Amino acid sequence: MIIIENCAVATVDPAGTEYSDGHLVLDEGRIVAVGPGHAPRYHRSVRRIDGTGCLATPGLVNTHHHLYQWATRGMAQQAELFGWLKALYPVWAGLDAEVVAATTAAGLGWLALHGCTTSTDHHYVYPAGAGDLMAAQVEAAREVGLRFHPCRGSMDLGVSSGGLPPDGIVEETEAALAATEEAIDRYHDPADDAMLRVAVAPCSPFSVTPKLMAEAAALARRRGVRLHTHLAETADEEEYCQQTHGCAPVEYAERLGWLGPDVWLAHGVHLDDAGLDALARTGTSVAHCPSSNARLGAGVARIREMLDRGMAVGLGVDGPASQEAGQLGAELRQALYAARLGGGAAALTAREALALGTIGGARCLGRGGQLGSLEVDKLADVVLWRLDGLGHVGIDDPVAALVFGPPAAVDLLLVGGEPVVDNGELRTADERELTRRVRRAHRTLVRKARR
């Protein structure tokens, strides 16, 4: 049993309950009590944590990422999406299991240090002879100890067939489908407290054939897993869909069975009213990635209008090659700022930004009943943010301090009640070793790309 007390608490429950001085009680991997003041006395062995100067929130949920990109940060610095991809595809062609293991462990460790307890990953580059990349990811995630939702991505539309990626890094359609089903067989856990769930995730309209998109959707629904893909990220994608398929990206997705309550889409930047209405009508969710959208000059998603339509919207760090900071906690502020740039100072509140990063993300992943808020019987995924230092002093509202202020240090991060970060340090992996492995992975990819 763990008791956290003497801290502010933002539960992010449906009523928006908060305590300026509250407590949490965690036992057997779940929340058993949350409330004001001190916790009740328990006649058993208890670890008591003094949260003075801290804010307790649900663990953040990262709804879109490409962990392998940790080894290719800082490249194509002035490119928009299509040019950026063309510059990086040849580098990613050098991926192998060692590189993927190193980048997955480093990326998840970094996410943990910045408040994330659950992360997706959308891996879609499977070069021939690269080894078992999914197994490498799963083992690395188990090492770090975050809840992990790997999305088995795929591409089967190479440049010779009208797609964007080089032919050398795309898969055959049937092989991609078979590998996706194998990933579900090996790794998907439907249990309520699952640490590992698999999603089906063809990459994008400009790298995947309609056949793969449609059959992947059918596969996911036959196996009862969720679907994920990029959609409406850039104006170039809109133009591609109009020229190739004679319709907008959302209409194309709907034709292929890619809208519904089991689907969450990455980005959704270039959506008109009809597109927003279609997503809302079908219960489709969106992973909002404001920093990556800004880095690539993609635009600002219409998050206020999505929320007003009742859509589930979560936050995504996105790949480190287009969001080099890789901090989901800082993305709360980026989401708020992006919304206000487009819609004025009232477009998004600090508490709405926190909800995007917690319960909104949990809903995107189909886990709103277990994650995303501090409520009795939910899983004990908790972050204790330290807000008593120079960077936050004088901001009396702790949620405002977290969202508006500088990135807050994570004092404690628990996943199922188990400490992944404790006293500000990553406990499940050695940061220096993670750094060494990623440095080697980066050098490996650069060397291969120069051949």
C-alpha angles and dihedrals in degrees: 000000000000124000120195115189145155091052138109112258128206105187097183087211119153091272093049091239115190135174124203088203112019148137144229128206118201126188135166091359096306141091110257100172140012126173150110127309124000125349121253118267116264124199096219141069108303134175107219118201120196106218097186109154093015140106120220117211136161114277113271118254118218108208101183132031145140103208096183089068091072086091094055104049123144097030129126089015099177099036129113119225102281094043091043091053093048090052094048104037092079090051093049089052086079095062118131136168094271092053092046093049092050095047094044093052093045094046094048092045090052091048090052091052088056101048106276119135099167126038137177123208126202107203113177106153112094110166116194112268094015095127130232100331096172092053090049090054095046094050092049092050091051089052094054095040104226123136104260132205106184112192110211100224129191144183125200102161110088128184093265089062096046100274130120105240123080114263091242095070102044125093132224110264097242093044091053092050092048092049091049092053090046089055090054091048093050104039118012114113115189093187119128092244096038119160092194131041129165127218131193111242126172105187112240145317092268097051103036131064120236087244093059092044094051096042092045090055090050090048093051093051093046089054097039098240131128129262128228135177143146114267137172094356099142143013088247090061091050090052092046092053093047092050097040103034103018095237145070120279095256093051089048091051092049092051089057097047094258101133125079146093090289093058130085120183128208117237109345090192100144102050124138123205092273091052093049091048091051092052092047093046092052097041093243116163131217133219105214114209106181099168095050091045089053095045091053094039091239097143139247121300118230095245097156091056092047091053092046088055090055096250123154108244125182135179128253130191089204123202118334090232088068098029106035096179092064094192116139092189090060089049089072089069093041090055092050093048094046092051092049093048088060102033110023133254094309095052096099133006128215090251092050089052090052089049090053089056095046124020093017091057092045090054091050089057094045092249103108089121093059108026142031103057138055101246133138113275094018119120115279098247102143138161125203108201119199110228104162099090132097094274094061105027113126096027100111096186105076095202090052089048090054096046104032097032130075118289106295122229116248108232096180134007120186127189111192087344093303117122114242093162118027127175087357095302130111105245103183099057139022110254092207092053091047089052092049093050094049092047088055091046091052092050091048093054094045091049093049092048091055094056 
